Amino acid sequence: MDLVKLLESLKNKLEEEKEQLLKLDNPNDLIKVIEEKKEILVKLSKFNKEDFSKYEDIIIEIDKLSKENLSLAMNNMSLIDELFSAIFEESVEKYNPYGEVSKKGSSGIFNKKI
């Protein structure tokens, strides 16, 4: 396959990945896009570094999209972590009026006493 077509294909997969990261409604679709992206990267790895020198513009776009996707993925993971902490947290550390740390028990939604 032609190098330009592979680079364009990678760029398109990165844009698809970005859409999936923003929607995050079906993780299987995201996994599929990531696997397809890996296949393209394997094909690209067979080219020499010199082959890419003519396509600096698209490589910059690919780099920008990759960084945006990484940031989105990290933000999604952080959100999920915060949700799990809020739901399942067993104790919370709070500051009292004297500036000392005090623990309060059972603050998570599922850990509340009824």
N, C-alpha and C positions, 0 to 999 in steps of 0.2 A: 504494500500500500504506500502511496505517496506521503511524504513527510508533511506537506501542507494539509492534506486531508486528515491525517492523524492529529495534528495540532488543532485543527478546527473541531474535530470530533471530541477531543479532550476538553476544549473550551465549552462546547455544547453540553457535555456531561457535567462539567462544573456548574453551569447555569442550572441544569436540572437538579443537581445536588442542592444548590442554594434554595431553589423552590421547595424541595422536599424538607429541608431544614427549617424553612419558614412556616410551612404548613404543619409538618410533623403529625399528619393524620394516619399514615400507614408506614410503619417502620420497614416493612418488607420491600416497599418501593424504594426507599432510601438505600437499603442493603443491595438491592439489584443495581441501582445506579453506581454505587461504590464498586461493586464487582466489575461492572462494565468499564469503569474508569481505570481499574487496576489492569485489565486486559490491554487497554490502550497504552498505559504506561510501560507495560512489558514490551510491546511492539516498539515504542519510542526508544527504549533503552538499547535497542540494537543499532541505533544510528550513532555516528561519531559526533563529538562536540562541535566540530567545524561545520557540520551539516546544518546546525541550528543558527549559525551566525546571520543568515539572510532573513531570518524570521523573528527578529528582536521584538517587533511591535506586538505580535500575537503572544509571544512568551511573556511579555510584561503584563498583558491582559490576563493570561493564565495564572501568573503569580498573584496578581491582585485578587482574582476570584478565589484562589486557593486560600489566601489569607482571610478573606471575608468568610469563607465557609468554615475555616478553623475557628474563627471568632464566634460564629453562630453556634457551632457545635459545643464550644466551651460554655457559652451562655445557656444553652439548653440543658447541659449537664448541671450547671450551677442551680438553675431553676428547679430541676428535678430533685437535687440534693436538698435545697431549702424546703421544698414541699414535704419530702420524707421526714426531715428534721421537725417541721412544724406538726406533722401528724403523729409521729411516733416518739417524740422526745420524752424522756422519762424525768429529767430534772432540768431546771433553768437556773442559771446563775444571774443574780441581780445585785446591784449595788444598793446598800442601805444608806440612810442619811449621813452616816459617818464615813462613807467612802469604802466600806469593807464589802467584800463579796459574800453574799449569802445565797444559799441554794433553796429553791422552792421545788417541791416535788410535783410530779405528774402534771405537766403542762400540755402535753400532746392531746389532740382531739380524742384519740382512742384510749388514752390513759386517764381520763377524767373520771372521778367517782360520781356516781349518780345517787 
